[in-house]
Amino acid sequence: MPQLLLLIAAGAGLLLVRRLFKKQQDRIAADLRDAKEAMEHRDVDQAVPLEQDPATGVYRPKQMR
């Protein structure tokens, strides 16, 4: 009988660890998704249009006229 109780306790412990692991896995996936979206928005928001200077061939920020 004590072996059966030990087996039940071990099974319950494994289920608890599995739930905690899955919750952390979902949290990390959401954090990565948020970070990826933030990086995409950052690239678009900070983009500066460039134009080539015909005399030197160097690209410079475009003059807003």
Buried (B, 14 or more C-beta within 10 A) or exposed (E): EEEEEEEEEEEEEEEEEEEEEEEEEEEEEEEEEEEEEEEEEEEEEEEEEEEEEEEEEEEEEEEEE
